[in-house]
Amino acid sequence: MTDTPEIVPDTQYRGLVGALPPYPRALASLARFDRPIGWQLLFWPGAWGVALAKGAIERWDLILWLALGSIAMRGAGCVYNDIVDRDLDRQVARTRSRPLASGAVRLKAAWAWLAALSLIGLVVLLQLSTYAKVVALVSLAPVAAYPFMKRITWWPQAWLGIVFSWAALVGWSEVAGSLAPPGGLPGLLLYAGSIFWVIGYDTIYALQDVEDDALVGVRSSARALGSRVRPGVAIFYALAAGLWGAAFWQLRPDPLVLAALLPASIHFAWQVATLVPSHGGNALHRFRSNRYAGLLVFLACLVVGQSSF
């Protein structure tokens, strides 16, 4: 007898979102306000960039602005993704209850909601320097292309890594002033490491949809890796830690700085060691635990950033 993989619904009305009237609740769900893990994962790379550039204390306000921007732009990204994917979502067990797929929100209302969330993102953008504004605006092209990647590549998680890590470049450039090497190399290495982190955790997330994705023709790294998903995720996490270590070394070439990454590395090892690819609930729990991994990396960036220069 084999265990049946647990299908975890994509929309779960809980907490403040669950207390809203039906239509506002559907709009909140469309922006995934009921699932804060998404904006948290989008936020952490930006906080890392600020901290590694030695700005966590002096620019605490910037970290708060990045948090607000992460909530708004993650919500806008989810609305846009659901607009593009509404037909596919109706065919997948986990996503057929999403507001657009289920008909709870109409398409015109979704576009209006996307515009409102984008305006909040614009307010955050105006708080940045000209250089950081340009860096942030360049991200719009890969963001717009992301929903289509699952149709043309087996590795849409890599594209998500490019998009979800972009805040590291924004945070670093706002504090350090430039991404140009050699001075900007730590920021670039931090960004590169974040891309592999995202590939790792989103591969774990995609395990929930392997069977449905195969039926509707959606591609993912989880399907591409198949039975090798655990060693694959381990490699992605190892590459992330290695690139972060290289970023730290650029600022302070001392073996002690690498020890700052030890807590996060242990956490990644736990994720891989305890991952059960065939169990949706297990995969979702390991995926969500990356909010704590992000915090551990932030603390490492804070320690190294404050002790360097």
C-alpha positions as CSV (number, residue, x, y, z in Angstrom):
1,M,0.0,0.0,0.0
2,T,1.4,3.4,-1.0
3,D,0.8,6.7,0.7
4,T,-1.4,9.1,-1.3
5,P,0.4,12.5,-1.6
6,E,-1.4,15.2,0.3
7,I,-2.9,18.0,-1.8
8,V,-2.7,21.3,0.0
9,P,-5.3,23.8,-1.3
10,D,-3.7,27.0,-2.6
11,T,-6.4,29.2,-0.9
12,Q,-7.0,28.8,2.8
13,Y,-9.0,31.5,4.5
14,R,-7.5,32.0,8.0
15,G,-6.7,34.8,10.4
16,L,-7.5,38.4,9.3
17,V,-8.2,37.3,5.7
18,G,-10.7,34.7,6.9
19,A,-12.6,37.4,8.9
20,L,-13.1,39.7,5.8
21,P,-16.4,39.8,3.9
22,P,-16.5,37.4,0.9
23,Y,-15.4,39.7,-1.9
24,P,-12.6,41.6,-0.1
25,R,-11.5,38.1,1.1
26,A,-11.3,36.9,-2.5
27,L,-9.2,39.9,-3.5
28,A,-6.9,39.4,-0.5
29,S,-6.6,35.7,-1.5
30,L,-5.8,36.7,-5.1
31,A,-2.8,38.7,-3.8
32,R,-2.0,35.7,-1.5
33,F,-2.3,37.9,1.7
34,D,-3.4,34.7,3.3
35,R,0.0,33.2,2.6
36,P,2.7,35.6,3.9
37,I,5.5,33.1,3.1
38,G,5.7,34.5,-0.4
39,W,6.4,38.1,0.5
40,Q,8.7,37.0,3.3
41,L,10.8,35.1,0.7
42,L,10.8,38.1,-1.6
43,F,11.8,40.4,1.2
44,W,14.8,38.6,2.7
45,P,17.2,39.1,-0.2
46,G,16.6,42.8,-0.1
47,A,17.3,42.8,3.7
48,W,20.5,40.8,3.1
49,G,21.7,43.4,0.6
50,V,21.1,46.2,3.0
51,A,22.8,44.4,5.9
52,L,25.8,43.2,3.9
53,A,26.4,46.8,2.7
54,K,26.5,47.8,6.4
55,G,23.2,49.6,6.3
56,A,21.0,47.5,8.6
57,I,21.3,49.9,11.5
58,E,21.7,53.3,9.7
59,R,19.1,52.4,7.1
60,W,16.5,50.5,9.2
61,D,13.9,52.6,7.4
62,L,15.0,51.2,4.1
63,I,14.4,47.7,5.4
64,L,10.8,48.6,6.4
65,W,10.2,50.2,2.9
66,L,11.5,47.0,1.3
67,A,9.1,45.0,3.5
68,L,6.2,47.1,2.3
69,G,7.3,46.8,-1.3
70,S,7.7,43.0,-1.0
71,I,4.1,42.7,0.3
72,A,2.7,44.9,-2.5
73,M,4.8,43.6,-5.4
74,R,4.4,39.9,-4.4
75,G,0.7,40.5,-4.3
76,A,0.8,42.2,-7.7
77,G,2.9,39.4,-9.1
78,C,0.5,36.8,-7.9
79,V,-2.5,38.6,-9.4
80,Y,-0.6,38.9,-12.8
81,N,0.4,35.2,-12.6
82,D,-3.2,34.2,-12.0
83,I,-4.4,36.3,-14.8
84,V,-2.0,34.5,-17.2
85,D,-2.6,31.1,-15.7
86,R,-6.3,31.1,-15.0
87,D,-7.1,28.4,-17.5
88,L,-4.2,26.1,-16.3
89,D,-5.2,26.7,-12.7
90,R,-8.7,25.3,-13.3
91,Q,-7.0,22.0,-14.2
92,V,-4.8,21.6,-11.1
93,A,-6.3,20.3,-7.8
94,R,-4.2,22.7,-5.6
95,T,-5.0,25.8,-7.7
96,R,-8.6,25.4,-9.0
97,S,-9.9,27.2,-5.9
98,R,-8.0,30.4,-6.7
99,P,-10.3,33.4,-7.0
100,L,-9.9,33.9,-10.8
101,A,-9.9,30.2,-11.6
102,S,-13.1,29.7,-9.5
103,G,-14.8,32.8,-10.8
104,A,-14.9,34.5,-7.4
105,V,-13.1,37.5,-9.0
106,R,-13.7,38.7,-12.5
107,L,-10.8,39.5,-14.9
108,K,-11.4,43.3,-15.1
109,A,-11.4,43.5,-11.3
110,A,-8.2,41.5,-11.2
111,W,-6.5,44.0,-13.5
112,A,-7.8,46.9,-11.4
113,W,-6.4,45.2,-8.2
114,L,-3.1,44.7,-10.0
115,A,-2.9,48.4,-10.8
116,A,-3.7,49.4,-7.1
117,L,-0.9,47.1,-5.8
118,S,1.5,48.4,-8.3
119,L,0.8,52.0,-7.2
120,I,1.9,51.0,-3.7
121,G,5.1,49.5,-5.2
122,L,5.6,52.9,-7.0
123,V,5.5,54.7,-3.6
124,V,8.3,52.4,-2.4
125,L,10.3,53.0,-5.6
126,L,10.2,56.7,-5.0
127,Q,12.0,56.3,-1.7
128,L,15.2,55.0,-3.5
129,S,18.1,56.8,-5.1
130,T,18.2,57.2,-8.9
131,Y,20.7,54.3,-9.3
132,A,18.6,51.9,-7.2
133,K,15.5,53.0,-9.0
134,V,17.0,52.0,-12.3
135,V,18.1,48.7,-10.8
136,A,14.6,48.0,-9.5
137,L,12.9,49.0,-12.8
138,V,15.1,46.6,-14.8
139,S,13.4,43.7,-12.9
140,L,10.0,44.4,-14.6
141,A,11.0,42.5,-17.8
142,P,11.9,39.2,-16.1
143,V,8.8,39.6,-13.8
144,A,6.5,40.0,-16.8
145,A,8.1,36.9,-18.5
146,Y,7.9,34.6,-15.5
147,P,4.4,33.2,-15.8
148,F,5.2,31.9,-19.3
149,M,8.4,30.1,-18.3
150,K,6.6,26.9,-17.2
151,R,5.4,26.5,-20.8
152,I,8.8,26.8,-22.5
153,T,11.4,25.5,-20.1
154,W,11.8,22.6,-17.6
155,W,13.4,25.1,-15.2
156,P,10.9,27.9,-14.5
157,Q,12.3,27.8,-10.9
158,A,15.6,29.3,-12.3
159,W,13.6,32.2,-13.7
160,L,11.8,32.7,-10.5
161,G,15.2,32.8,-8.8
162,I,16.2,35.7,-11.0
163,V,13.0,37.5,-10.1
164,F,12.7,36.7,-6.4
165,S,16.3,37.5,-5.7
166,W,16.3,40.9,-7.4
167,A,15.8,42.8,-4.1
168,A,19.3,41.8,-3.1
169,L,20.6,44.0,-6.0
170,V,18.3,46.9,-5.0
171,G,19.2,46.7,-1.3
172,W,22.9,46.6,-2.0
173,S,22.9,49.3,-4.6
174,E,20.8,51.7,-2.5
175,V,23.3,51.5,0.4
176,A,26.6,50.8,-1.4
177,G,25.8,53.0,-4.4
178,S,27.0,50.7,-7.2
179,L,26.9,47.1,-8.4
180,A,30.0,47.6,-10.6
181,P,33.0,45.3,-9.7
182,P,35.1,45.3,-7.7
183,G,33.1,47.2,-5.1
184,G,29.8,45.8,-6.2
185,L,31.0,42.2,-6.4
186,P,29.7,41.2,-3.0
187,G,26.2,42.4,-4.0
188,L,26.4,40.4,-7.2
189,L,27.6,37.2,-5.5
190,L,24.8,37.6,-2.9
191,Y,22.3,37.9,-5.7
192,A,23.7,34.8,-7.5
193,G,23.6,32.8,-4.3
194,S,20.0,33.8,-3.7
195,I,19.0,32.5,-7.2
196,F,20.2,29.0,-6.3
197,W,18.4,29.3,-2.9
198,V,15.2,30.1,-4.7
199,I,15.6,27.2,-7.2
200,G,16.1,24.9,-4.2
201,Y,13.1,25.9,-2.2
202,D,10.8,26.3,-5.2
203,T,11.7,22.8,-6.4
204,I,10.5,21.6,-3.0
205,Y,7.3,23.6,-3.5
206,A,6.7,22.2,-7.0
207,L,6.7,18.6,-5.6
208,Q,3.1,19.2,-4.6
209,D,2.0,19.5,-8.2
210,V,4.1,16.9,-10.0
211,E,1.2,14.6,-11.0
212,D,-1.1,17.4,-12.1
213,D,1.7,19.2,-13.9
214,A,2.4,16.1,-15.9
215,L,-1.3,15.8,-16.9
216,V,-1.6,19.3,-18.1
217,G,1.9,19.6,-19.6
218,V,3.4,22.1,-17.1
219,R,7.1,21.8,-16.7
220,S,9.1,22.2,-13.4
221,S,12.5,21.4,-11.9
222,A,10.7,18.9,-9.6
223,R,9.6,16.9,-12.7
224,A,12.9,17.3,-14.4
225,L,14.8,16.0,-11.4
226,G,12.4,13.1,-10.8
227,S,13.9,10.6,-8.3
228,R,17.0,12.8,-7.9
229,V,15.1,15.7,-6.4
230,R,16.8,15.5,-3.0
231,P,20.4,15.5,-4.2
232,G,19.4,18.2,-6.7
233,V,18.0,20.5,-3.9
234,A,21.2,19.7,-1.9
235,I,23.3,20.9,-4.7
236,F,21.3,24.1,-5.2
237,Y,21.6,24.9,-1.5
238,A,25.3,24.2,-1.5
239,L,25.9,26.5,-4.4
240,A,23.9,29.2,-2.6
241,A,26.0,28.9,0.5
242,G,29.2,28.8,-1.5
243,L,28.3,32.0,-3.3
244,W,27.3,33.8,-0.1
245,G,30.6,32.7,1.4
246,A,32.4,34.2,-1.6
247,A,30.5,37.5,-1.1
248,F,31.5,37.5,2.6
249,W,35.1,36.8,1.7
250,Q,35.2,39.8,-0.7
251,L,34.4,42.0,2.3
252,R,36.6,40.3,4.9
253,P,39.0,37.6,3.8
254,D,38.9,35.7,7.1
255,P,37.8,32.1,7.6
256,L,35.7,33.2,10.5
257,V,33.2,35.0,8.2
258,L,32.3,31.6,6.7
259,A,31.2,30.4,10.2
260,A,28.4,33.0,10.0
261,L,26.7,30.8,7.4
262,L,26.9,27.7,9.5
263,P,23.4,28.0,11.1
264,A,21.8,28.5,7.7
265,S,23.8,25.6,6.2
266,I,22.6,23.3,9.0
267,H,19.0,24.3,8.4
268,F,19.4,23.5,4.7
269,A,20.9,20.1,5.5
270,W,17.8,19.4,7.7
271,Q,15.5,20.3,4.9
272,V,17.1,17.9,2.5
273,A,17.6,15.1,5.1
274,T,13.9,15.2,6.1
275,L,12.3,15.9,2.8
276,V,9.7,13.3,1.6
277,P,9.2,14.1,-2.1
278,S,6.0,12.0,-2.4
279,H,4.3,13.8,0.5
280,G,2.8,17.2,-0.3
281,G,2.4,18.3,3.3
282,N,6.0,17.5,4.1
283,A,7.2,19.4,1.1
284,L,5.1,22.4,2.0
285,H,6.5,22.4,5.5
286,R,10.1,22.3,4.3
287,F,9.3,25.0,1.8
288,R,7.8,27.3,4.4
289,S,10.7,26.8,6.7
290,N,12.8,28.9,4.4
291,R,11.4,32.0,6.1
292,Y,13.7,31.0,9.0
293,A,16.5,30.2,6.6
294,G,16.2,33.8,5.3
295,L,16.4,35.1,8.8
296,L,19.6,33.1,9.5
297,V,21.2,34.4,6.3
298,F,20.2,38.0,7.3
299,L,21.9,37.6,10.7
300,A,25.0,36.3,8.9
301,C,25.0,39.3,6.6
302,L,24.4,41.7,9.5
303,V,27.4,40.3,11.4
304,V,29.7,40.3,8.4
305,G,28.5,43.7,7.2
306,Q,29.0,45.4,10.5
307,S,32.5,43.9,11.0
308,S,33.8,44.8,7.5
309,F,34.9,47.9,5.6
